[in-house]
């Protein structure tokens, strides 16, 4: 954990009774875990091109707007997949 976490934990240990400390420690842990955010992963140029060519194959000869919407949806799906 972080230095801030260690300082707060030390204060809790010093100020709380042995009976109360575990409950507050659990709450502190829950707060700290909730604050941890994942690092965003961008799509590479190659991944974007692959998505584009897949959509292009599916919508060849179709209406341009449908192809553009499909490309946007496919990109969104790929971004969600990469950032799971």
Rosetta blueprint (number, residue, H / E / L):
1 X L
2 X L
3 X H
4 X H
5 X H
6 X H
7 X H
8 X H
9 X H
10 X H
11 X H
12 X H
13 X H
14 X H
15 X H
16 X L
17 X L
18 X H
19 X H
20 X H
21 X H
22 X H
23 X H
24 X H
25 X H
26 X H
27 X H
28 X H
29 X H
30 X H
31 X H
32 X H
33 X H
34 X H
35 X H
36 X L
37 X L
38 X L
39 X L
40 X L
41 X L
42 X L
43 X L
44 X L
45 X H
46 X H
47 X H
48 X H
49 X H
50 X H
51 X H
52 X H
53 X H
54 X H
55 X H
56 X H
57 X H
58 X H
59 X L
60 X L
61 X L
62 X L
63 X L
64 X H
65 X H
66 X H
67 X H
68 X H
69 X H
70 X H
71 X H
72 X H
73 X H
74 X H
75 X H
76 X H
77 X H
78 X H
79 X H
80 X H
81 X H
82 X H
83 X L
84 X L
